[in-house]
Amino acid sequence: MNYDAILVVSFGGPESKDEVIPFLENVLRGRNVPRERMLAVAEHYYQFEGKSPINQQTRDLIAALEAELERNGPRLPIYWGNRNWHPLLAETLRQMKQDGVRRALGFVTSAYSSYSGCRQYREDIARAQGEVGLSQCGPGAPEVDKLRAFFNHPAFIEATVERVRDAMRDVPEDARGNVQIVYTAHSIPVSMANSCDYAKQVEEVRRLVSGALGHPNDALVYQSRSGAPGQPWLEPDVLDYLRQVKAGNLASAVVLAPIGFISDHMEVVYDLDVEARQVCDSLGLTMARAKTVGVHPKFVGMIRELIVERMNPGSERGALGLLGPRADVCGEECCPGPGRPR
């Protein structure tokens, strides 16, 4: 399979206070989220001077991947386009077209299968391709083939295991006798979860990581819900669960492991490092937080493996556990949008 570029596709985030509201309006366009909720989320960003960590972390990931491809190949240029903030996908595809890129492999910074974590990114790419359109003096927008979901790739699991193990070392010695690993993932509406494999995949990562660590005392919870109050979302919520840990004397310390995210962006640093820590401090519950995989060398190497795998059909497809490797090409029925049947 011949490709001439890599496109890293991420969520995007503001980098100043002036960008916060326009960014959130982009994120929430077409969604039934009360404006009061949007303004409350804006305050999270303002606590960090309006700057989300995600853009810089995406730059760091691209730099690490460029070094990896320079060392081990394939030596392909890397472009970057965001769903919700600059550099936006249409801007990037327009530049790729000007540079003569015809066909690219897309790496989306989401490990799992769901509408918001997979299909919506593919829809965003298609919409951006439509904006770039056809040229009277050349071809249209570059083709983009998305790399498969990688939640159970051996290198992703190994990098996650190392991140959690490092966090467990941060627990004070006098609290290490009864530590619970609390895995967190972004909550999604129950109606969306019922039409995709997201919850099953997150549960599989929990099982694989705890199994590798030999640590059965664990739990899976959700964070960062943003829908209307009456709409059911995946539970339990991380803050509610931490109170249950204390009330039920389930552990003397917790390690929060945000396995639903690959970088420490705003929903990690605010929902866990600020809100969850405040709850733990008020309860007298010792807490440590595992880093996301970020630029862990094994994770960066995994991206290269996915690229090589896709360029060489029939090559080995790494996957651990019970669910097997995800297909390269999603079926029409896969991860339907809100309100659409599977």
Disulfide bonds with the S-S distance in Angstrom:
none
